[in-house]
Amino acid sequence: EMLRSLVGSEMCKETGYEDVIRIFPVWPRKKHPNASFRNFRAWGGFEVSASLKDGEIEKVTVLSHKGNTCRVENPWSEKSVIVKYGYSGREEVCFGEYLSIELQKEEQVLLFVL
């Protein structure tokens, strides 16, 4: 149950399957404002790491072992997010409730808030 507080990976589409990674979805932030996890395996061949400081998510990294599209619920709600790609070093700004990130095999991205 504690692991589900760190990362939630749920099916959320009525037709077909669409996996969405959620970061600290039900973590008790007031009681435990500082936390982190590393290399948590998520459905779809992803490995996720994240840190929480003073109740706020600092950064998230996602590594794709298969080269799939990763869907992450925006951990910063209505704020824009910078996605920094490991292979190319390029950065893009994403926003919205869900972030859809195209990853190559063994590519890692870093997500952080503007």
PEZI-V911628 format. One record per helix or strand of 2 or more residues. SS is the DSSP state (H for helix, E for strand). FROM is the first residue (numbers start at 1). LEN is the number of residues. Records with the same first field share a line. If there is no record, write none. Layout:
# PEZI-V911628
SS: FROM-LEN  FROM-LEN
This chain:
# PEZI-V911628
H: 2-5
E: 7-5  19-5  35-8  46-8  56-9  69-5  81-5  91-4  98-5  108-6
